[in-house]
Amino acid sequence: MTVYGTEQLCASCVNLPSAKETAEWLRAALARKYGENICEVRYCDFQQAVTEEDKSWAERIVGEDLWYPLVVISGEIVGEGNPKLKDIYKKLEGLGLSANEA
C-alpha cells in the first residue's frame, strides 16, 4: 500500500491530517487489525517521486487533480483526500488478508 502526498496540504484538505500522518495512522490501524508486519504502508512524496510507478502516480495526481493523501493498493485508488478505513479493509480482505484473531 502506498500513500501519496506532499508536505503541502491540498487546498481542499486543509483541516485533514497530512499524507505522512495518514500513512502513520494507517500503519497503526492495520497492525491492530491484521497484526504487525502483515501489510506494508509506504509514504511517497509525489513531488519527489523516484520509481517509475511513483512518477506515474505523480503525473496522475497532477493531471487528474486527484486529492491527497491518495491511498493506492495493488494499482487501485482506494482512498482520496480523506481515506476511509472501511474501504481499505474491504480491499485488503478482498486480496486475502484476514483480521487478527488475537
Summary of the structure (lengths in Angstrom):
residues: 102
radius of gyration: 13.4
end to end distance: 23.4
largest distance: 43.6
contacts: 279
relative contact order: 0.23
helix: 43%
strand: 17%
